[in-house]
Amino acid sequence: MKTCNVARIGCWLGAISALLSAVPARAEGDSPLYRCPGDLYTNSLSAKEAQDKGCRTLEGSPITIIAPPKRAQAAASKQSPSDNRIDPAVQKARDSDARRILEGELRRDEERLAELRKEYNAGEPERRGDERNYQKYLDRTAELKASIARKEGDIAAIKRELVKVAP
């Protein structure tokens, strides 16, 4: 077994297999398993090398083996590709629902944009009674202009999405 840092998952698996294979090997008199500083586990050192590096032998020490968590990808790869297919009728219904929702959003956003443009009045909205301070009027005008730009962007995004949804 090569020396590795058990903080890495790959080395955990190597350490686990070394621990499992080392138990019968030690019973037969082969090299013992050492725990070295820095959580390094190895059975490839001689007794002198282990002593020089400050390693301790794991004989008689309780060993806890923790299995790594199973990956979702492994479970997904076991499924056949046909399991992920959607019935064409169901997909068509979803697409028509999506299209209907997007068209409703588009209609509402276009109506709101028309209201904002009317209120903006080509950059000269009517002054309100609470806007005696000219700066408040300028702030509202700038806010209206920004709202119009955002709404135009929203409408463009909805139109792009409508193109993607099958008719």
N, C-alpha and C positions, 0 to 999 in steps of 0.2 A: 504494500500500500504506500502511496506517496504521501508526503506531508502536505496538509492543506489547512486552511482556516475554516472552522466549522460554522462560522457566521454565514457563509454562503450555502445556499440550498444544495447545490451539486455536491459539495463536500460533505454535507450532512448524510446524503445517501451513501457516499463512499465510507464515511465513518461508521454508519450503521452496519453496512455489509462487513466492514472490517471487524466490528465488535462481534457480530454474529459468527463470522468465520474464525475469529481469534479464540473464542471460547473453546471449541474442540481442539484447536491447534495447541493451545497452552496445556491442555490435558495430555497431549501427546508429547510435550516437551519442546515445541518450537518457540520462536521468539515471543516474548510477552508484549502486550499493548501498553504504550507509554502515553501519558498526558504531559505535554510540554508547556512552558509558559506561552501565553497568547492563545490559549485554547486550541493547541495543535495536538492532534492525535496521530500516532504512527506506531507501526510495528516493524519498521525497517531499520531501526537503530540497534547498535550493539549495546550491551550494558554499560560500557565505558563511555560511548558517545552520549547516551541518555543521561548519565551522571554528569558529564561535562556541561550539558545544555540545561541541567536543572530539571529534567523530566522525572515524573513519578510513575511507577508502574501501577496499573489499574487492577491488579490481582486482589481479589477479596473486596474491592470497592463496589458499592451498588451502582449499576449502570441503568440509566433511564433512557429509553428509546422513544422518541416522539416522531410519529409519522408526519410527513409534510402534508399540508392541505391539498386536497384534490382540485385540480384545475377544471374550470367550467368548460374550457376549450376541449379537453379530452372527452368529456361527456357529449359535447356537441359534435365532435368528429365521428362518434359512434352512430349518430343518426344518419339514415340514408338521405340523399338529396331530395327524394320525393316527399319526405315528411314536411319539408318547408314550403311546398307548393300550395297556392291558394286556389280554390275553385274559381274558375273564370266568372261565373255568375256573381259570386261574392265580391270579387275584385271589381266587376263592372258596377255593382251597387255602391261600393265604397267610392269609386271614382265619381259617380254621379252625385253622391252626397257631398263630396269634397268640392265639386264644381258648383253645386248649388250654394254651399256656404261661402265660397270665394266670391261668387257673383253677388250675393247679398252684402258682403263686406265692401265690395267695390262700389255698389250702388250707394251705401251709406256714406262712404268716404268721399265719393264724388259730390253728394249733396252737401256734406260739411264743407268741402273745398269751395263750393259755390257760395255758401254763406260767408265763409272767411273772406273771399275775394270781394264780396259785396260790402262787407263791413270795412275792409281795408281801403276801398274806394281809390284804387290806383295810388296808394301812398299818402292819401289825405283823408283819414277817417274823421267822421264828425266828432267834435269834442263833447265829452260828457260833462255833467254838472260837477262831478267830483274831481275833475281835472283842471282846477283853477291854476295849479302849478303846471307850467309848460313841460317840465321834465317828466311828469306822470303821463302826459299825452305822448311824448316821444318814446317813453318806455313801452306804452301799450302799442304804439305803431310798430316798434321793432319786434315786439312779441307776436303781433299779427303776421308780420312778414316771415318770421321764423316758423310759425305754425303753418303757414301756407306752404313753405318749402318742405316741411316734414310731411304734410299731407300729400303733396305731389310725389314725394319719395315712396310713401306707403302705397299710393295708387299704382305707381310703376312696378313695385314689388308684387302686388296682387295680380297685375296683368301678366307678369313673368310666370307666376305660379299657375295661372289659368292656362297658359300655353302648354305647360308641362302635363296638366291633367287631360286625359283622353276625353274627347267629346261624347 
